[in-house]
Amino acid sequence: MALHDFQTFDTTEELFAVLDRNRQAADGACTPAQMALKPGDYYVRFLPEDDLVVYGEIIDPVASDQEYGADADELAYLKELYSAPHMQGIRFGRHYSVMCVEGELGDMHVVTAHVRLSLEAFNWFKEREFPSDKAVVREGLALHHFEWLAGRP
């Protein structure tokens, strides 16, 4: 199924069964380096089918919500949620691209991260408004420290 395909379900049970199978497949496809992504890390995701590059910073969801005044119950819920076994490959963060240079908060699965960036590299891309142009991306990677996390797209 392509990224832009839609799938319909007759029941919510069927929907959740497919979601669970897909999550298990994603978890099983991760490299150890992808699973090691943690708050404070920066990454790049290549989406060649959309001619788009997504950059991101992994953020601790509990610390983030605490900054915004979440109460103790909300913080306990987030801590429990993100430590649940089914969330092992999920990371909270702010994600950027040419389509959203101000960044968007949300979850991502680490199997989608291709490169770990240094803070210096991330800031270089940020100064250029998170480019998707291949020549600019290659230039940025050539100038800065980075680590391939999975197969090169």
N, C-alpha and C positions, 0 to 999 in steps of 0.2 A: 504494500500500500504506500503510495507516494505521500509526501508531506501534506499536499493540498487535497487529498481525497477525503471524502466524507463517508462515514459508516453509520448505519442506522441499527437500532436495537429494538427488539420487541419488549424486553423487560429491563428493569434496572439491574437485576441479577446478572443478565447476560452482559450488560455494559461493564459492570464491576469485574466480572470474570475476565473479560478481554483486557481491561486496564491492569489487572493483576498479572496476567500472562505477559503483557508488554513490559511492565515494570521488572518482572523477573528476568526477562530476556535482556533488558538494558543493564540490569545489575550484573548479569553473567558475562556481558560483553566488555565490561570495564577493565582497564589495565590497573595495576596497583597504583601507578602514578595518578591516574584520574581519581581513584577512591581516596587518595591522600590529600586532595584539595581541601583546604580549610579556610576559615575566616582569616582575612588578610592577604589571601592569594588573588592573583589576577589571571584571567584566562582569555583565550580567543577561540571562537567557534566559527568555522567556515561553512557557509551555506551556498555552494556553487550553483545549485539549481535556482536560487533566487538572486544570484550575483550580489550576495550580502555577506558581510563579516560582522559578527557580534562580539563585542568586548565585554568583559564583566569583572566585577570585584565581588568576592565571596564575603558575606557579612554574617556575623553571629545574630540570628533572629531575636534572641532573648535580649542581648545588649541593645540592639536597634530599637525594639519596642520599649525597653526601659527608658531610653533617651526621650521617647515620645510620651512618657508618662503612663505606661501601662501599669495596671495594678498587679498585686501579688498573684492573684488567681490567673490572670492572663499570662503572666510570665511562667508560672508553673505549667500551664497548659502547653505553651510553646516548647518548654524544655522537654516535657514528656513526648510531645508530638515528634520533634526532630530527633529524639533518641530511640524512637520505635524502630523495630527491625525493618519494616517496609519502607522506611525513609533513609536507609543507609546510603543510597546513591544520590539523594536529593540535597541540594545546597540552596540556601537563601542568598540573594545578592541583588546588586544593582547592575543592570544590563544596558549596554549602549550600542548604538549603530548610527550610520548616517541618517537613518529614519527617526532616531530618538537620541539626539546628542545630550539631552539633559538626564538621560538614564531612566530606567523603569525598574521598580522593585518587584521581585517575584522569585519563584523557585526555578531551578534548572536541574536536569539530571547530569551528573558528571560525565556520563558516556558521550555527551555532546561537546565536551571541551577537548580541543585538539592541541592547544599550546598553553603552557604556563608562562606568563610574562613577569619580568621584574617590574617594580614600581616605576623605575625610570622609563622602561619601554611603554608601559601603560600611559604614563603622562605624555610621552612623545605622540602616541596615537590620539590622546585626548586633545592636545594642542592642534591637531589636524582634523578635529571633529569626527573621529572614529571612521576613517576612510574604508571603503570597500574596493577602491581601485587597486588592482593587483600589483602594479609597479610600486605604489606608495607602501602597500603592506610589505612587499619584499624588502624595500629600502629600510623600513622600520625594524624588521626582524634582523636584517644584516647589521644594523647599527647597535643593537642592544642584546642583552642576555635574554635567552628564552629557552624553553625545554619542550620538545615534542612529547605529548602525553599519550598519543595514539597514532595509528597509521596516518600518513600524510594524505590529505584529500587530493 
